[in-house]
Amino acid sequence: MLDQEINAQLGLLEEELNKLKKVTDYLDGVKDNSVNIISELGNIQQNYTVYTDKIFKLYKQQITDLKASTETQINEGVYKFETTGNKIDTTNRQKLTETKRLLDQHKEISEATDGLVTKISQIDFPARLSKIDSMINNMDSNSSENHKMLMKKLELQEKEIKLHKTLLYVICGLIIIGAVTGIII
């Protein structure tokens, strides 16, 4: 009986050992899987570091390129502004010089016109015509040629007066046109 009990206990022990073997085999598989997982996690960690380094380098390169591109665009814009400013300044100086020249011409023409008007105003045309008329009356009144000649001279003087007045108006008109043109330009 003892043998049977020992055999029975051995059978139970064998069953428990089989169960224990399955558990230890399972634990050995889990251990192998854990080692594989840990190894793969190390690879993933290395790849992660490599990928993040590549991303950082790519980001840094893009920032550098963007900075260089922006600086180039800003420098080109500043150059264009300077060039445009210089052109405007040159054009304004030319216009200012031309305006001063036109104003000087206008001043000269105005002074000449004022002198002409003063000179014409100083002439006492009625007195002068009266003097001429009296000279004609004093001369041979019977001489028709002398009379005709004097009449022609009077007409000529009247025409000259009209011509002077016309020239005066033309000069004034030119001055006004020059001034308007100078202002417009």
Secondary structure, DSSP 8 states (H G I E B T S, - for coil): -HHHHHHHHHHHHHHHHHHHHHHHHHHHHHHHHHHHHHHHHHHHHHHHHHHHHHHHHHHHHHHHHHHHHHHHHHHHHHHHHHHHHHHHHHHHHHHHHHHHHHHHHHHHHHHHHHHHHHHHHHS-HHHHHHHHHHHHHHS-TT-HHHHHHHHHHHHHHHHHHHHHHHHHHHHHHHHHHHHHHHHH-
